[in-house]
């Protein structure tokens, strides 16, 4: 069974006309069975189309003995053997670091010695253990599908030809063919989650149904196909529904109205996944926050995605964007700045305000072409104005008989929150609101048309 399965899997690599294989061998029973099966499969070929790669991690007392055994084993059989010793080990994260070192070594040998296919000895029990472990740790479709039979790796392919075989099949082959191997004593300990799953959960499942391992493999394949289908749909949706601008991705919610709840879930999962491209899998807590927020009647909200990203709703649109770098502002949210006749100041690198007589206006040359928001004020108006950020309870006279809270003005106008925060309030020393910049001037501040000379409040900004 093992050799026939191996033959079928190697034959599946049709894209490589004369394949040469690099076998990752640890001296455990799984990889030694893979090596023995390869020897039998190519027994009639003097020049074996495969080599053995081994990493001595120096993590156990037997590591040196295992490396020496494997080197001698390959030498007596004329099998090319390459080995590397792991010298620099981190204080924490040893398992992940060891794996990274190991696979970097394999990539190097594949590229340098022209072995386009890497073979590892993962089997069906490994598949089941991995799927259970990832379900316990993560629970996401993105991770829970387990181990792929084939995947791109470095400049070649990583193939796991024994993945559809069980551990029992491996042991049966080892016994029948007297395969020599070393037993890693740490595999018998329950210190690690994988070992606890291996010793207690998988055997229980096998007792319930002898087809447990094939069922896990079938489930894995279906989950992989499902994920690939979802990825194709996400690509189509993101292309159709997302308007891309510099540092922003904009979604018009009305366009999503025909999507089902399931489709909306995967659409936003795909959208948010883009912020996690450097960190791995999607943060499902953040995704659920976004979906829950979309189900509320709130017209505006903002959710921090961590790192450099945020997502916010502004009425009919949802915007995924890099967090803006705050510009330096002369007037803070708690400061008040007095502006007298003939004076001006930069509020930020993109904003400027001045208060002048209409017959004597001085505008810096560099802002001449900036957008403008201005109002003539009567000469009997206050010769000094106060500039500040809005406060709770601020009201502005919009018409002779209409006085409105600034907060209500923003709500009625559906002004986005980020624009509200950028606005300025101008008052007289007596706290009468003259203007809400750059939106509206008070009805009481308007100069009579007959005034030939008057004051002008001039706000210029760069969009």
VENLIN-V677555 format. One record per residue. N is the residue number from 1. RES is the residue in one letter. SS is DSSP state (a for helix, b for strand, c for the rest). OMEGA is omega in whole degrees, 0 to 359 (none if undefined). D_FIRST is the distance of its C-alpha to the first C-alpha in Angstrom with 2 decimals. Layout:
((N & RES & SS & OMEGA & D_FIRST) (N & RES & SS & OMEGA & D_FIRST))
//
This chain:
((1 & X & c & 183 & 0.00) (2 & X & a & 183 & 3.81) (3 & X & a & 180 & 5.65) (4 & X & a & 176 & 5.28) (5 & X & a & 179 & 5.97) (6 & X & a & 180 & 8.46) (7 & X & a & 181 & 9.88) (8 & X & a & 182 & 10.62) (9 & X & a & 178 & 12.19) (10 & X & a & 179 & 14.24) (11 & X & a & 181 & 15.40) (12 & X & c & 180 & 16.75) (13 & X & c & 186 & 19.35) (14 & X & c & 183 & 21.63) (15 & X & c & 181 & 24.79) (16 & X & c & 188 & 24.52) (17 & X & c & 180 & 25.16) (18 & X & c & 187 & 24.44) (19 & X & c & 170 & 22.28) (20 & X & c & 191 & 22.54) (21 & X & b & 171 & 20.50) (22 & X & b & 182 & 21.81) (23 & X & b & 174 & 19.44) (24 & X & b & 186 & 20.93) (25 & X & c & 181 & 20.40) (26 & X & c & 188 & 22.22) (27 & X & c & 171 & 21.15) (28 & X & c & 186 & 19.60) (29 & X & a & 184 & 16.28) (30 & X & a & 184 & 14.49) (31 & X & a & 176 & 16.02) (32 & X & a & 174 & 15.85) (33 & X & a & 177 & 12.06) (34 & X & a & 180 & 12.27) (35 & X & a & 180 & 14.95) (36 & X & a & 180 & 13.33) (37 & X & a & 177 & 10.26) (38 & X & a & 177 & 13.10) (39 & X & a & 181 & 15.09) (40 & X & a & 182 & 12.72) (41 & X & a & 182 & 12.21) (42 & X & c & 183 & 16.03) (43 & X & c & 184 & 17.05) (44 & X & c & 181 & 19.49) (45 & X & c & 181 & 21.33) (46 & X & c & 177 & 24.20) (47 & X & c & 184 & 24.82) (48 & X & c & 180 & 21.67) (49 & X & c & 180 & 21.54) (50 & X & b & 176 & 20.84) (51 & X & b & 180 & 22.84) (52 & X & b & 176 & 22.48) (53 & X & b & 182 & 24.78) (54 & X & b & 176 & 25.81) (55 & X & b & 174 & 28.52) (56 & X & b & 183 & 30.60) (57 & X & c & 182 & 31.99) (58 & X & c & 181 & 34.24) (59 & X & c & 181 & 33.80) (60 & X & c & 181 & 32.94) (61 & X & c & 182 & 34.44) (62 & X & c & 186 & 31.13) (63 & X & a & 181 & 30.67) (64 & X & a & 180 & 32.60) (65 & X & a & 180 & 30.82) (66 & X & a & 180 & 27.35) (67 & X & a & 179 & 28.57) (68 & X & a & 178 & 30.09) (69 & X & a & 184 & 26.97) (70 & X & a & 178 & 24.79) (71 & X & a & 180 & 27.60) (72 & X & a & 180 & 27.88) (73 & X & a & 182 & 24.15) (74 & X & a & 181 & 24.10) (75 & X & a & 181 & 27.47) (76 & X & a & 183 & 26.51) (77 & X & a & 178 & 23.57) (78 & X & c & 180 & 25.60) (79 & X & c & 178 & 23.72) (80 & X & b & 184 & 26.08) (81 & X & b & 176 & 26.60) (82 & X & b & 185 & 28.70) (83 & X & b & 173 & 29.90) (84 & X & b & 180 & 32.33) (85 & X & b & 180 & 34.19) (86 & X & c & 185 & 35.26) (87 & X & c & 187 & 38.97) (88 & X & c & 182 & 40.55) (89 & X & c & 179 & 39.21) (90 & X & c & 179 & 40.94) (91 & X & c & 179 & 42.59) (92 & X & c & 179 & 40.80) (93 & X & c & 185 & 37.63) (94 & X & a & 184 & 35.76) (95 & X & a & 180 & 32.24) (96 & X & a & 180 & 32.91) (97 & X & a & 179 & 34.76) (98 & X & a & 180 & 32.01) (99 & X & a & 180 & 29.46) (100 & X & a & 179 & 31.99) (101 & X & a & 183 & 32.70) (102 & X & a & 184 & 29.06) (103 & X & a & 173 & 28.31) (104 & X & a & 177 & 31.68) (105 & X & a & 180 & 30.80) (106 & X & a & 179 & 27.55) (107 & X & a & 181 & 29.60) (108 & X & a & 181 & 32.20) (109 & X & a & 179 & 29.93) (110 & X & a & 182 & 28.18) (111 & X & a & 186 & 31.65) (112 & X & a & 185 & 33.35) (113 & X & a & 173 & 30.81) (114 & X & c & 171 & 29.41) (115 & X & c & 186 & 25.80) (116 & X & c & 184 & 25.37) (117 & X & b & 174 & 21.89) (118 & X & b & 177 & 21.21) (119 & X & b & 172 & 17.68) (120 & X & c & 190 & 17.46) (121 & X & c & 177 & 14.84) (122 & X & c & 182 & 15.69) (123 & X & c & 186 & 13.20) (124 & X & a & 178 & 13.83) (125 & X & a & 174 & 16.22) (126 & X & a & 179 & 18.13) (127 & X & a & 181 & 18.51) (128 & X & a & 179 & 19.97) (129 & X & a & 182 & 22.17) (130 & X & a & 181 & 23.46) (131 & X & a & 178 & 24.36) (132 & X & a & 182 & 26.17) (133 & X & a & 181 & 27.90) (134 & X & a & 177 & 29.12) (135 & X & a & 179 & 30.28) (136 & X & a & 185 & 32.26) (137 & X & a & 191 & 33.73) (138 & X & c & 178 & 34.36) (139 & X & c & 182 & 33.58) (140 & X & c & 177 & 33.71) (141 & X & a & 182 & 31.50) (142 & X & a & 184 & 31.82) (143 & X & a & 194 & 29.84) (144 & X & a & 182 & 27.96) (145 & X & c & 173 & 25.17) (146 & X & c & 188 & 23.29) (147 & X & c & 176 & 21.05) (148 & X & c & 177 & 20.65) (149 & X & c & 182 & 17.48) (150 & X & b & 175 & 19.84) (151 & X & b & 175 & 23.49) (152 & X & b & 183 & 26.33) (153 & X & b & 183 & 26.97) (154 & X & c & 177 & 30.05) (155 & X & c & 183 & 30.47) (156 & X & b & 186 & 26.80) (157 & X & b & 171 & 23.56) (158 & X & b & 182 & 21.51) (159 & X & b & 177 & 17.81) (160 & X & c & 191 & 15.40) (161 & X & c & 183 & 11.97) (162 & X & c & 189 & 10.16) (163 & X & c & 181 & 12.58) (164 & X & c & 177 & 10.63) (165 & X & c & 179 & 8.56) (166 & X & c & 175 & 10.87) (167 & X & a & 177 & 12.66) (168 & X & a & 177 & 11.66) (169 & X & a & 180 & 7.92) (170 & X & a & 181 & 9.64) (171 & X & a & 179 & 12.05) (172 & X & a & 178 & 9.97) (173 & X & a & 180 & 8.43) (174 & X & a & 180 & 12.08) (175 & X & a & 183 & 13.60) (176 & X & a & 184 & 11.83) (177 & X & c & 178 & 12.67) (178 & X & c & 181 & 15.93) (179 & X & c & 177 & 15.52) (180 & X & c & 178 & 19.05) (181 & X & c & 177 & 19.77) (182 & X & c & 177 & 22.74) (183 & X & c & 177 & 23.19) (184 & X & c & 185 & 25.39) (185 & X & a & 180 & 27.97) (186 & X & a & 178 & 28.95) (187 & X & a & 182 & 25.66) (188 & X & a & 182 & 27.07) (189 & X & c & 180 & 30.30) (190 & X & c & 182 & 31.24) (191 & X & c & 185 & 33.44) (192 & X & c & 181 & 31.29) (193 & X & a & 181 & 30.42) (194 & X & a & 180 & 26.71) (195 & X & a & 179 & 26.59) (196 & X & a & 176 & 28.57) (197 & X & a & 181 & 26.23) (198 & X & a & 186 & 23.21) (199 & X & a & 190 & 25.03) (200 & X & a & 186 & 26.93) (201 & X & a & 182 & 26.00) (202 & X & a & 178 & 22.20) (203 & X & a & 178 & 22.03) (204 & X & a & 179 & 24.84) (205 & X & a & 178 & 23.16) (206 & X & a & 178 & 20.00) (207 & X & a & 179 & 22.45) (208 & X & a & 182 & 24.03) (209 & X & c & 181 & 20.93) (210 & X & c & 180 & 17.34) (211 & X & c & 182 & 16.50) (212 & X & a & 184 & 18.39) (213 & X & a & 175 & 15.76) (214 & X & a & 180 & 14.64) (215 & X & a & 176 & 18.41) (216 & X & a & 180 & 19.27) (217 & X & a & 178 & 17.04) (218 & X & a & 179 & 18.70) (219 & X & a & 179 & 22.03) (220 & X & a & 181 & 21.61) (221 & X & a & 180 & 21.00) (222 & X & a & 178 & 23.98) (223 & X & a & 178 & 26.12) (224 & X & a & 178 & 25.49) (225 & X & a & 179 & 26.49) (226 & X & a & 180 & 29.43) (227 & X & a & 178 & 30.56) (228 & X & a & 177 & 30.47) (229 & X & a & 178 & 32.56) (230 & X & a & 180 & 34.96) (231 & X & a & 178 & 35.29) (232 & X & a & 179 & 36.28) (233 & X & a & 179 & 38.83) (234 & X & a & 179 & 40.18) (235 & X & a & 179 & 40.74) (236 & X & a & 181 & 42.64) (237 & X & a & 182 & 44.67) (238 & X & a & 177 & 45.61) (239 & X & a & 185 & 46.80) (240 & X & a & 192 & 48.79) (241 & X & a & 185 & 50.29) (242 & X & b & 175 & 50.78) (243 & X & b & 185 & 53.86) (244 & X & b & 174 & 53.31) (245 & X & b & 180 & 56.29) (246 & X & c & 178 & 56.79) (247 & X & c & 181 & 55.12) (248 & X & b & 170 & 54.90) (249 & X & b & 190 & 52.67) (250 & X & b & 180 & 54.69) (251 & X & b & 175 & 53.54) (252 & X & b & 189 & 56.09) (253 & X & a & 181 & 55.21) (254 & X & a & 181 & 56.77) (255 & X & a & 181 & 54.12) (256 & X & a & 187 & 51.40) (257 & X & c & 181 & 53.17) (258 & X & c & 180 & 50.94) (259 & X & c & 176 & 47.69) (260 & X & c & 178 & 46.13) (261 & X & a & 179 & 45.77) (262 & X & a & 180 & 42.04) (263 & X & a & 178 & 42.78) (264 & X & a & 178 & 45.53) (265 & X & a & 184 & 43.18) (266 & X & a & 175 & 40.68) (267 & X & a & 181 & 43.57) (268 & X & a & 174 & 45.12) (269 & X & a & 178 & 41.78) (270 & X & a & 179 & 41.35) (271 & X & a & 183 & 44.97) (272 & X & a & 180 & 44.83) (273 & X & a & 181 & 41.50) (274 & X & a & 179 & 43.48) (275 & X & a & 183 & 45.43) (276 & X & a & 187 & 42.28) (277 & X & c & 180 & 40.78) (278 & X & c & 186 & 41.43) (279 & X & c & 179 & 40.51) (280 & X & c & 189 & 37.21) (281 & X & c & 179 & 36.69) (282 & X & c & 174 & 39.50) (283 & X & c & 186 & 41.84) (284 & X & a & 176 & 41.57) (285 & X & a & 178 & 44.76) (286 & X & a & 178 & 46.67) (287 & X & a & 181 & 45.17) (288 & X & a & 176 & 46.25) (289 & X & a & 181 & 49.68) (290 & X & a & 181 & 50.10) (291 & X & a & 178 & 49.03) (292 & X & a & 180 & 51.33) (293 & X & a & 179 & 54.17) (294 & X & a & 180 & 53.78) (295 & X & c & 179 & 54.23) (296 & X & c & 179 & 57.58) (297 & X & c & 181 & 60.91) (298 & X & c & 179 & 61.53) (299 & X & c & 182 & 62.49) (300 & X & b & 172 & 61.74) (301 & X & b & 180 & 59.36) (302 & X & b & 180 & 57.52) (303 & X & b & 178 & 54.31) (304 & X & b & 181 & 53.51) (305 & X & b & 182 & 49.96) (306 & X & b & 182 & 50.20) (307 & X & c & 186 & 50.41) (308 & X & c & 191 & 52.45) (309 & X & b & 171 & 51.83) (310 & X & b & 174 & 53.50) (311 & X & b & 182 & 53.36) (312 & X & b & 174 & 56.49) (313 & X & b & 174 & 57.91) (314 & X & b & 181 & 61.28) (315 & X & c & 187 & 62.14) (316 & X & c & 182 & 60.39) (317 & X & b & 170 & 58.08) (318 & X & b & 185 & 55.32) (319 & X & b & 171 & 55.23) (320 & X & b & 188 & 52.45) (321 & X & b & 170 & 54.13) (322 & X & b & 182 & 54.41) (323 & X & c & 180 & 56.97) (324 & X & c & 174 & 60.36) (325 & X & c & 183 & 62.06) (326 & X & c & 178 & 65.30) (327 & X & c & 179 & 68.37) (328 & X & c & 184 & 71.24) (329 & X & c & 180 & 73.92) (330 & X & c & 183 & 77.55) (331 & X & c & 179 & 78.04) (332 & X & c & 183 & 75.55) (333 & X & c & 182 & 74.93) (334 & X & c & 182 & 77.61) (335 & X & c & 170 & 80.17) (336 & X & b & 181 & 83.15) (337 & X & b & 179 & 84.62) (338 & X & b & 181 & 88.24) (339 & X & b & 180 & 88.98) (340 & X & b & 179 & 92.64) (341 & X & c & 179 & 94.43) (342 & X & c & 181 & 93.63) (343 & X & b & 179 & 90.49) (344 & X & b & 177 & 86.84) (345 & X & b & 172 & 83.50) (346 & X & b & 178 & 79.85) (347 & X & b & 175 & 77.75) (348 & X & b & 180 & 74.55) (349 & X & c & 182 & 73.51) (350 & X & c & 184 & 73.36) (351 & X & b & 179 & 76.35) (352 & X & b & 178 & 80.10) (353 & X & b & 178 & 83.07) (354 & X & b & 180 & 86.81) (355 & X & b & 190 & 90.01) (356 & X & b & 162 & 92.99) (357 & X & b & 185 & 96.29) (358 & X & c & 179 & 95.63) (359 & X & c & 180 & 98.04) (360 & X & b & 183 & 96.34) (361 & X & c & 179 & 92.52) (362 & X & c & 182 & 90.60) (363 & X & c & 177 & 86.96) (364 & X & c & 185 & 84.87) (365 & X & a & 187 & 84.18) (366 & X & a & 182 & 80.40) (367 & X & a & 184 & 80.06) (368 & X & c & 184 & 82.36) (369 & X & c & 177 & 79.57) (370 & X & c & 176 & 77.73) (371 & X & b & 188 & 77.64) (372 & X & b & 174 & 80.70) (373 & X & b & 188 & 81.67) (374 & X & b & 179 & 85.39) (375 & X & b & 172 & 88.36) (376 & X & b & 178 & 92.12) (377 & X & b & 181 & 93.82) (378 & X & c & 182 & 97.53) (379 & X & c & 179 & 99.82) (380 & X & c & 180 & 100.84) (381 & X & c & 179 & 97.24) (382 & X & c & 179 & 96.18) (383 & X & c & 177 & 96.32) (384 & X & b & 179 & 93.39) (385 & X & b & 179 & 89.97) (386 & X & b & 180 & 87.13) (387 & X & b & 180 & 83.54) (388 & X & b & 171 & 80.69) (389 & X & c & 183 & 77.41) (390 & X & c & 179 & 77.64) (391 & X & c & 176 & 78.28) (392 & X & c & 178 & 77.77) (393 & X & c & 177 & 80.73) (394 & X & c & 178 & 81.71) (395 & X & b & 179 & 83.49) (396 & X & b & 179 & 84.77) (397 & X & b & 183 & 87.59) (398 & X & b & 177 & 86.14) (399 & X & b & 182 & 89.16) (400 & X & c & 182 & 92.60) (401 & X & c & 181 & 91.33) (402 & X & b & 177 & 87.63) (403 & X & b & 188 & 86.44) (404 & X & b & 172 & 82.71) (405 & X & b & 178 & 80.41) (406 & X & a & 178 & 78.43) (407 & X & a & 178 & 75.24) (408 & X & a & 177 & 76.02) (409 & X & a & 179 & 76.86) (410 & X & a & 181 & 73.37) (411 & X & a & 181 & 71.72) (412 & X & a & 180 & 73.78) (413 & X & c & 182 & 73.01) (414 & X & c & 178 & 69.26) (415 & X & c & 181 & 69.54) (416 & X & c & 183 & 66.20) (417 & X & a & 184 & 66.16) (418 & X & a & 176 & 65.67) (419 & X & a & 177 & 68.75) (420 & X & a & 182 & 70.74) (421 & X & a & 181 & 70.04) (422 & X & a & 185 & 71.36) (423 & X & c & 179 & 74.60) (424 & X & b & 175 & 78.00) (425 & X & b & 177 & 80.95) (426 & X & b & 180 & 84.49) (427 & X & b & 168 & 87.35) (428 & X & b & 176 & 91.04) (429 & X & c & 178 & 92.18) (430 & X & c & 176 & 92.88) (431 & X & c & 171 & 89.17) (432 & X & c & 183 & 89.81) (433 & X & b & 179 & 86.68) (434 & X & b & 185 & 87.65) (435 & X & b & 168 & 84.27) (436 & X & b & 188 & 80.55) (437 & X & b & 4 & 79.25) (438 & X & c & 186 & 77.91) (439 & X & c & 188 & 78.22) (440 & X & b & 173 & 81.73) (441 & X & b & 178 & 85.27) (442 & X & c & 176 & 87.49) (443 & X & a & 184 & 90.00) (444 & X & a & 185 & 92.69) (445 & X & a & 187 & 91.98) (446 & X & c & 180 & 92.77) (447 & X & c & 177 & 95.87) (448 & X & c & 183 & 98.61) (449 & X & c & 183 & 98.61) (450 & X & c & 180 & 102.23) (451 & X & c & 179 & 101.38) (452 & X & c & 176 & 101.86) (453 & X & c & 182 & 100.70) (454 & X & c & 174 & 97.99) (455 & X & b & 173 & 95.06) (456 & X & b & 173 & 91.56) (457 & X & b & 189 & 88.31) (458 & X & b & 179 & 85.77) (459 & X & b & 179 & 82.01) (460 & X & b & 185 & 79.88) (461 & X & b & 180 & 76.11) (462 & X & c & 184 & 73.35) (463 & X & c & none & 70.45))
//
